Amino acid sequence: MMLRMSVLAAAAIAAFAVSAPTSSARAQEGTVAFKSLNPDVAFALARAALEDCRKRGYQVAVAVVDRFGQTQVMLRDRFAGPHTPATASGKGWTAVSFRTNTSELVVLTKEGSPQAGVRNLPGVVVLGGGLMIESGGSIVGGVGVSGAPGGEADDACARAGIEAVRDKLDF
């Protein structure tokens, strides 16, 4: 009888050891891995967007924000208006927060639409010029451009910045 109990106890211990997750596996279940923009890539993107706007004759501010909306890079051309840095950061933050380019939000949040209240939330900037930065199907950041004559022109400069680093984003 004692031998039988010992064998059953050993079998139960072995079964538990095989089925119990290791501390390493439990730690992986409790954490999240994500992609993030390298500061050098963020700077190159901002620089390319600024240069594209300069070629078009626009004095702008360009902000690159991380996936959480925190500013990584801010560039302001010497004659860009004093409001442009805050507006550019706000556009990048808005695109990342709502996972939608700001030109699309202009349409989606028009007065009278169910989403119109989004425009009244703190920090939201619903003007063209804020784009998501994506890599491998994940949002890794956002870029906001402010100071060109209209949202379409801001969008074009932001897109030029993203395209300039596209090969570094597909990691």
Backbone bond lengths (Angstrom), bond angles and torsions (degrees), N, CA, C in turn:
res aa  C-N    CA-C-N  psi(-1)  N-CA   C-N-CA  omega(-1)  CA-C   N-CA-C  phi
1 M - - - 1.440 - - 1.525 110.90 -
2 M 1.329 116.42 -42.32 1.456 121.94 179.80 1.518 110.70 -64.25
3 L 1.331 116.00 -39.66 1.448 120.41 178.92 1.523 110.49 -64.75
4 R 1.320 115.70 -41.82 1.468 120.23 179.39 1.517 110.93 -62.34
5 M 1.339 118.60 -41.45 1.466 123.32 178.10 1.521 110.36 -63.83
6 S 1.325 116.41 -40.31 1.465 120.96 179.86 1.528 110.53 -64.93
7 V 1.312 116.79 -42.02 1.465 121.46 179.49 1.523 109.91 -65.28
8 L 1.319 118.33 -44.68 1.460 122.29 178.38 1.525 111.07 -62.74
9 A 1.312 117.64 -41.81 1.463 121.75 178.81 1.518 110.30 -63.97
10 A 1.320 117.28 -42.65 1.466 121.33 179.65 1.532 110.22 -65.04
11 A 1.326 117.33 -40.04 1.466 121.34 178.81 1.529 110.67 -65.33
12 A 1.323 116.92 -40.95 1.464 120.71 179.23 1.528 110.78 -65.12
13 I 1.309 116.89 -41.98 1.467 121.17 178.61 1.526 110.34 -63.57
14 A 1.325 116.73 -43.05 1.468 121.04 -179.87 1.525 110.41 -64.68
15 A 1.320 117.54 -42.14 1.466 120.98 179.63 1.523 110.76 -64.71
16 F 1.314 116.99 -41.24 1.466 120.76 179.12 1.518 110.47 -65.07
17 A 1.304 117.39 -41.56 1.465 121.49 -178.29 1.524 110.89 -63.96
18 V 1.323 117.13 -37.53 1.461 120.92 179.66 1.525 110.83 -71.71
19 S 1.324 118.05 -40.23 1.466 120.66 -174.64 1.526 113.75 -86.92
20 A 1.313 118.76 -19.89 1.463 120.78 -177.31 1.524 109.96 -75.66
21 P 1.326 117.39 130.90 1.466 118.92 178.34 1.517 110.13 -68.41
22 T 1.300 115.30 145.02 1.460 120.08 178.06 1.520 108.89 -72.32
23 S 1.320 116.45 164.19 1.463 119.20 178.30 1.518 110.49 -62.89
24 S 1.329 117.21 -31.18 1.466 121.25 177.25 1.534 110.35 -65.60
25 A 1.321 117.27 -43.07 1.466 120.96 179.30 1.526 110.49 -65.66
26 R 1.349 116.87 -40.61 1.467 120.01 178.43 1.530 110.14 -64.04
27 A 1.310 117.28 -38.43 1.469 120.96 179.45 1.524 110.38 -65.00
28 Q 1.328 117.21 -38.98 1.466 120.19 178.46 1.517 111.26 -66.34
29 E 1.327 117.83 -34.34 1.456 120.98 177.78 1.526 111.45 -68.10
30 G 1.320 117.39 -25.29 1.458 122.10 -176.38 1.519 114.12 -96.52
31 T 1.321 117.76 2.77 1.455 120.41 179.71 1.526 110.28 -127.56
32 V 1.329 115.00 165.30 1.452 121.48 179.95 1.515 108.34 -129.23
33 A 1.310 116.67 135.44 1.464 121.61 174.59 1.524 107.59 -102.55
34 F 1.328 116.62 141.90 1.456 120.06 178.98 1.513 110.35 -146.78
35 K 1.335 114.93 160.45 1.453 121.46 177.35 1.516 108.81 -87.13
36 S 1.327 114.77 148.84 1.454 120.71 -179.53 1.521 109.01 -140.37
37 L 1.326 116.29 148.10 1.457 120.29 177.65 1.523 111.00 -71.25
38 N 1.299 116.38 132.66 1.454 122.81 171.34 1.531 107.01 -68.97
39 P 1.337 119.98 137.31 1.464 120.88 -179.67 1.529 113.73 -56.53
40 D 1.322 117.57 -33.06 1.465 120.28 178.31 1.529 111.55 -66.58
41 V 1.326 116.49 -38.85 1.461 120.76 177.91 1.529 109.56 -69.04
42 A 1.325 117.09 -41.77 1.469 120.76 178.11 1.529 110.31 -60.23
43 F 1.324 117.16 -42.08 1.461 121.09 179.41 1.529 110.90 -66.19
44 A 1.338 116.91 -44.06 1.466 120.57 179.19 1.523 110.99 -61.87
45 L 1.319 117.08 -39.31 1.455 121.58 178.24 1.534 110.23 -63.08
46 A 1.322 115.94 -48.51 1.469 120.11 -179.68 1.527 110.70 -61.54
47 R 1.303 116.32 -43.47 1.467 121.21 -179.60 1.528 110.99 -62.05
48 A 1.332 117.08 -43.44 1.467 121.02 179.58 1.528 111.38 -64.95
49 A 1.328 116.92 -39.32 1.472 120.11 177.94 1.527 110.25 -65.13
50 L 1.325 117.22 -43.29 1.464 121.57 178.43 1.527 110.63 -61.78
51 E 1.328 116.91 -44.92 1.472 121.29 179.46 1.522 111.37 -62.92
52 D 1.331 117.03 -39.63 1.461 119.70 178.85 1.525 110.54 -63.25
53 C 1.314 116.87 -42.54 1.468 119.84 177.75 1.527 111.09 -64.86
54 R 1.319 117.56 -39.26 1.472 120.46 177.72 1.519 110.98 -59.87
55 K 1.335 116.80 -44.23 1.472 121.07 179.03 1.522 111.12 -58.97
56 R 1.320 116.35 -30.95 1.462 121.54 179.97 1.530 111.84 -86.32
57 G 1.345 115.79 -4.21 1.457 120.46 178.79 1.520 114.65 88.32
58 Y 1.341 117.53 19.72 1.460 121.48 -177.39 1.529 110.73 -107.04
59 Q 1.302 115.63 139.11 1.457 122.47 172.91 1.532 106.56 -101.82
60 V 1.330 116.92 116.24 1.463 121.21 -172.04 1.523 111.85 -135.55
61 A 1.310 113.73 171.89 1.459 122.75 166.12 1.524 106.65 -113.69
62 V 1.316 115.71 143.70 1.463 122.39 178.26 1.521 107.95 -126.52
63 A 1.321 116.25 129.68 1.464 121.23 175.89 1.523 108.66 -122.21
64 V 1.318 115.87 134.80 1.458 121.36 171.33 1.517 105.88 -113.08
65 V 1.339 114.97 125.25 1.462 120.66 179.94 1.521 109.31 -112.08
66 D 1.325 115.93 154.92 1.462 119.54 177.82 1.526 109.37 -79.36
67 R 1.294 116.30 -177.64 1.468 121.57 -176.47 1.528 113.32 -63.34
68 F 1.329 116.57 -14.91 1.457 121.58 178.77 1.521 112.34 -100.87
69 G 1.349 116.75 1.41 1.448 121.07 178.14 1.514 115.29 90.02
70 Q 1.329 117.66 4.00 1.463 121.08 179.53 1.528 109.72 -83.62
71 T 1.317 116.96 134.72 1.455 121.13 -176.92 1.523 110.76 -66.17
72 Q 1.333 115.78 127.25 1.458 122.69 174.71 1.522 110.47 -99.32
73 V 1.342 115.85 -40.59 1.462 121.46 -176.97 1.520 108.23 -139.31
74 M 1.335 114.97 137.76 1.471 121.15 173.39 1.518 107.28 -134.06
75 L 1.327 115.99 122.89 1.461 121.81 174.32 1.525 107.89 -123.68
76 R 1.320 116.53 132.30 1.470 121.35 177.80 1.511 107.54 -127.99
77 D 1.337 115.68 122.71 1.458 119.30 176.71 1.518 108.68 -67.76
78 R 1.302 117.35 155.04 1.471 121.75 -169.25 1.519 114.74 -61.00
79 F 1.329 119.19 -27.96 1.456 120.14 -179.61 1.532 113.67 -108.08
80 A 1.312 116.53 9.58 1.469 119.76 176.49 1.524 108.29 -68.29
81 G 1.320 116.38 144.09 1.460 121.23 -177.59 1.519 113.01 -60.11
82 P 1.320 116.19 156.14 1.468 119.82 -178.58 1.530 113.84 -64.97
83 H 1.321 117.31 -20.62 1.463 121.15 179.43 1.527 112.40 -81.51
84 T 1.332 117.98 -15.35 1.463 120.28 -169.99 1.536 115.02 -67.66
85 P 1.334 121.03 -36.14 1.474 117.52 178.12 1.533 113.19 -61.91
86 A 1.329 116.95 -46.05 1.473 119.84 -179.96 1.527 110.60 -65.35
87 T 1.325 116.31 -38.54 1.469 119.48 -179.88 1.523 110.93 -67.75
88 A 1.330 117.55 -42.46 1.469 120.97 178.95 1.535 110.48 -62.13
89 S 1.326 117.26 -45.65 1.477 120.21 178.04 1.520 110.84 -61.57
90 G 1.330 115.88 -41.57 1.461 120.10 178.89 1.511 113.15 -63.03
91 K 1.316 116.63 -37.97 1.469 120.30 178.03 1.529 110.48 -66.02
92 G 1.336 117.43 -44.78 1.463 120.32 178.18 1.515 111.51 -62.30
93 W 1.346 116.28 -44.29 1.465 121.28 178.98 1.527 110.92 -61.45
94 T 1.324 116.42 -43.27 1.465 121.07 -178.86 1.521 111.04 -63.22
95 A 1.337 117.57 -44.88 1.468 120.82 179.97 1.523 110.80 -60.15
96 V 1.334 117.03 -44.11 1.466 121.09 -179.69 1.528 110.61 -68.99
97 S 1.315 117.01 -44.50 1.466 120.75 -176.62 1.515 112.75 -61.89
98 F 1.330 115.99 -41.99 1.463 120.03 -176.77 1.522 112.60 -98.43
99 R 1.342 115.97 1.52 1.461 121.16 179.90 1.523 111.26 51.32
100 T 1.328 114.06 40.71 1.457 121.76 -177.42 1.519 108.55 -149.86
101 N 1.324 117.04 134.14 1.458 119.89 175.29 1.528 108.87 -61.77
102 T 1.321 116.43 143.90 1.465 119.82 -171.79 1.525 113.27 -66.28
103 S 1.331 119.07 -28.62 1.469 120.21 175.95 1.523 110.69 -62.14
104 E 1.331 116.76 -35.40 1.463 120.95 176.25 1.525 110.35 -69.11
105 L 1.336 116.81 -37.49 1.467 120.31 178.70 1.515 111.89 -65.60
106 V 1.328 117.36 -30.76 1.468 120.41 176.71 1.524 109.17 -55.58
107 V 1.318 115.73 -44.97 1.470 121.09 -178.84 1.527 110.88 -73.81
108 L 1.325 117.00 -44.90 1.464 121.65 -175.01 1.523 114.07 -67.38
109 T 1.337 117.29 -22.98 1.467 120.42 -173.93 1.528 112.89 -112.93
110 K 1.326 116.52 21.94 1.474 119.59 179.19 1.522 110.87 -57.85
111 E 1.318 114.60 151.84 1.460 120.75 179.23 1.522 110.00 -53.54
112 G 1.309 115.41 134.04 1.451 121.86 -179.40 1.520 113.94 92.74
113 S 1.325 117.98 -12.27 1.466 120.29 178.44 1.535 108.95 -83.15
114 P 1.332 116.74 157.49 1.466 119.08 178.86 1.530 113.21 -59.68
115 Q 1.349 117.66 -26.32 1.459 121.25 -177.90 1.531 112.79 -95.04
116 A 1.319 118.64 8.19 1.466 121.50 -176.20 1.523 112.47 -57.80
117 G 1.309 117.66 -30.97 1.461 121.29 -178.87 1.516 114.09 -63.42
118 V 1.336 116.99 -19.84 1.470 120.91 178.52 1.527 110.02 -55.33
119 R 1.322 117.09 -35.63 1.469 121.70 -177.28 1.535 111.94 -62.75
120 N 1.306 117.53 -21.65 1.461 121.32 -177.19 1.527 113.69 -94.60
121 L 1.310 117.63 -1.22 1.458 120.75 179.49 1.532 110.03 -73.38
122 P 1.324 117.64 145.66 1.475 120.45 -179.43 1.526 112.43 -59.39
123 G 1.316 116.50 133.50 1.458 122.37 175.20 1.504 116.17 83.60
124 V 1.320 118.36 -8.96 1.457 121.51 -177.20 1.527 109.53 -77.32
125 V 1.333 115.59 131.80 1.466 121.89 176.33 1.525 106.87 -122.39
126 V 1.333 115.70 104.82 1.460 121.12 -178.05 1.530 108.51 -101.11
127 L 1.318 113.66 78.15 1.465 123.75 174.98 1.523 106.13 -141.46
128 G 1.304 118.45 147.80 1.458 120.54 177.37 1.516 110.82 -57.83
129 G 1.330 115.95 152.42 1.456 121.10 177.34 1.509 114.69 118.95
130 G 1.328 118.12 1.08 1.465 122.03 177.14 1.517 109.54 -113.07
131 L 1.322 116.81 119.93 1.467 121.33 -178.25 1.518 111.19 -124.34
132 M 1.314 115.43 146.56 1.457 120.89 172.32 1.525 108.86 -75.68
133 I 1.311 116.36 148.18 1.457 122.14 172.96 1.518 105.95 -110.01
134 E 1.328 116.49 119.27 1.452 120.91 -175.89 1.523 111.29 -116.46
135 S 1.311 115.10 149.92 1.451 122.27 176.21 1.516 108.46 -146.89
136 G 1.304 116.03 123.60 1.460 119.93 177.62 1.512 113.53 56.04
137 G 1.322 118.03 35.12 1.453 121.84 178.62 1.515 114.87 82.76
138 S 1.333 117.68 3.04 1.461 121.62 178.69 1.523 110.49 -116.36
139 I 1.319 115.79 145.78 1.458 120.27 173.63 1.523 107.36 -79.45
140 V 1.326 116.46 122.57 1.458 120.86 -179.71 1.525 111.64 -109.38
141 G 1.327 116.54 -5.89 1.461 119.95 179.59 1.511 110.85 169.31
142 G 1.317 114.25 -168.17 1.457 121.16 178.20 1.516 109.23 -147.78
143 V 1.322 115.52 159.57 1.459 120.66 176.50 1.521 107.28 -130.97
144 G 1.314 115.40 137.84 1.453 121.38 176.35 1.516 109.55 -125.65
145 V 1.327 116.16 136.56 1.461 122.23 176.88 1.512 107.05 -124.38
146 S 1.333 115.83 136.01 1.460 120.68 179.41 1.523 109.65 -139.92
147 G 1.328 115.73 135.18 1.455 120.45 175.41 1.508 114.56 127.72
148 A 1.314 118.30 -19.27 1.457 120.60 175.87 1.528 107.99 -74.27
149 P 1.322 117.18 162.33 1.462 118.71 -177.75 1.534 112.85 -77.00
150 G 1.310 116.12 78.81 1.458 121.50 176.43 1.509 113.09 111.64
151 G 1.320 114.50 157.97 1.458 121.85 -177.20 1.510 114.25 -62.93
152 E 1.339 117.74 -34.67 1.464 119.52 179.68 1.520 111.10 -64.29
153 A 1.331 117.06 -39.68 1.466 120.56 178.69 1.526 110.24 -69.21
154 D 1.334 117.54 -40.45 1.472 120.62 175.69 1.530 110.09 -60.71
155 D 1.339 116.69 -44.07 1.469 121.30 177.90 1.525 111.34 -58.02
156 A 1.337 116.63 -44.31 1.466 120.83 -177.26 1.527 110.84 -60.81
157 C 1.317 116.93 -43.04 1.473 120.26 179.01 1.527 110.51 -66.34
158 A 1.321 117.49 -41.32 1.465 121.12 178.68 1.523 110.49 -62.84
159 R 1.319 116.81 -42.52 1.469 120.82 178.66 1.534 110.92 -62.57
160 A 1.336 116.17 -40.24 1.466 120.01 178.52 1.528 110.17 -61.40
161 G 1.320 117.11 -38.05 1.459 120.53 177.58 1.513 111.83 -63.62
162 I 1.332 116.13 -45.12 1.468 120.38 179.40 1.523 110.34 -63.64
163 E 1.328 117.07 -44.16 1.465 120.33 -179.05 1.522 111.78 -62.89
164 A 1.324 116.89 -32.35 1.463 120.60 -179.33 1.527 112.75 -65.04
165 V 1.319 117.25 -24.27 1.469 120.63 -179.50 1.527 112.60 -116.77
166 R 1.318 116.75 12.49 1.477 121.56 -176.01 1.530 111.27 -51.37
167 D 1.329 118.05 -42.18 1.461 120.59 -178.03 1.526 112.25 -64.38
168 K 1.310 117.45 -24.04 1.472 121.16 178.83 1.524 111.74 -89.70
169 L 1.317 117.09 -15.50 1.463 120.83 -179.49 1.514 112.76 -84.54
170 D 1.294 116.93 -27.42 1.457 120.59 -177.87 1.524 109.98 -84.37
171 F 1.348 114.51 61.49 1.465 119.92 -179.80 1.496 111.64 -98.91
